Amino acid sequence: MNRDTETLMNYEHHSFYSYKLKFRDKRIKELEEQLDAIKDLFDIEDRLGIELIRAVELAWWDSRRINWLADKNNEIGNVQLPRECVEKHLNSMRGAIDAAMAMDFYKHNLD
């Protein structure tokens, strides 16, 4: 390879690289402009929406935990509840838990 060819290849490489940088910089500028255009939309409603999504996710995990505990085939997990709550809600672990929670609520709030 002669010197002129090498110089031309370096120029072409540099030129292509320079073009890529200009294209990238232009694209970044376009994206920044788009973000600036919509940033005012991200206000309290969006933050509340994010908190709502987090709350739903926590509720989903709690539901999975209760489902695991309530599974009749579960051999490792157990729940201790007052006998009368379980007897009134033999078909529903959730119902028994709700009854126990109600007993606890009335015990603490009606004394």
N, C-alpha and C positions, 0 to 999 in steps of 0.2 A: 504494500500500500504506500503510495507516495504521499508526500507532505500535503499537497493540495487536496487529495481525496480525504485524508485524515482531518484536515481543517474543515472541509465541507461537512463531513459526518459530525464533527463536534458542533458545528454551527447548527446543523439540522437537529441534533439532539437537544442542544440548548434552546433552539427555537421552539421545538415541540414542548419541552419542559416549561418554557416561558409561557407558551400558549395554555398549557394545563393550569399553571398558576393563575393566569388571568381569568380563565374560565371558572376556576374554583373561587377566586375572589369575587367574581361577578355573581356566582351562585350564592355565596355567603351573604353578599349584600342584598340579593333578592329575598333570601330567607329572613334576614333581619328586618327588612321592610314589611314582609308579611306578618312577622311577629309583632312589630310595632303597631300594625293596623288592627290586630286582634287583642292586644294586651289589655285594652280597656274592658274587654269582655270578661276578663278574669278578675272578678271581684268577690264580694261576700257570698253570692249565690254559689260560685264555683267552690269556694272553700267549704261551704255547708254541704255541697254535693259530695265532696271528697270525704267529709266526716260521715255522711250518710252511708257511703260505700263501705267505709271502715266498720261502721256499726252493723251493717248487714253481714259483712264477713265474720265479725265476732259472733253474731247470732247464728250464722251457719255452722261455725265450729262448735258452739254450745249445743246446737241441735244434734250434731254428730255425736257429741259426748253422751247426751241423753239417750240417743238411739242405741248406742253401744251398751250403756247401762241397762236399758229397758229390754234388750234382746234376751228372750227366754233361753236361748242356747249359749249365752255368755257364762262361762265357767270360772272366770277369774275376777271380774268386777262385781261388787255388791254394794247395796245401799241399805242403810239402817233407818227405818222409818217407824213411827208409832204404829202399833198393831191395828188400832181402829181405823187409821188411814188406809192401810193396806187392805183390810177386810172390806171396806166400803168401795174400794177401787181395784178389785182383783184383776180386771182386764186392762188396766191402764196404769203404768208406772208414773206417767205424767200426772194423772189424776191424784194418785197417792201423794206425790211430791207437792202438788198444789194444796191438797188438804193439810199436809204437815206445815207448809208455809203459812197457811191461813191460821192454823192453831198458834204458831209462833207469833204471828202478827197480833192476834187478839190478846195473847198472853202479855205482850210487851206494851200494847197501846190501850188496853182497857183496865190496867191495874191502877 
